[in-house]
Amino acid sequence: MHGIVDQNCEATIRLVVGNANSQRQVIDAVIDTGFTGFLTLPLPILNSLNLQAYRREAGTLGDGSTCIFDVYRGVVLWDGEVRRIDINESETEPLVGMSLLYGYRVQLDAIEGGTVIIQSLSSLS
């Protein structure tokens, strides 16, 4: 999987997200190594995919404050496979967290326009 470092110096990747009924949408998401979940999406995208919250959870933000998030069950096309994941509602841009990256190597060139490469660790052995 490949992405790019954008003009804000954020490592981004393009993902296909959706619901269990094969409704899909392409999004650009920022890799956030401080986020331990799978993925965050803003409410307009969650609504356009007809996803429903199924639980709430507390999370600690980067500034140390605690926030309650609605959690949705969705799917993402990840490394050529459809994976069912939890998606946290967030008012920020979409974020890819460490749970989605678990078991993968992330390499990036930290310059504007730099490449982002995500590879399964099992494919490297």
Secondary structure by P-SEA (a helix, b strand, c coil): cbbbbcccccbbbbbbbbccccbbbbbbbbbbccccccccccaaaaaaacccccbbbbbbccccbbbbbbbbbbccccccbbbbbbbbbbcccbbbcccccccbbbbbcccccbbbbbbcccccc
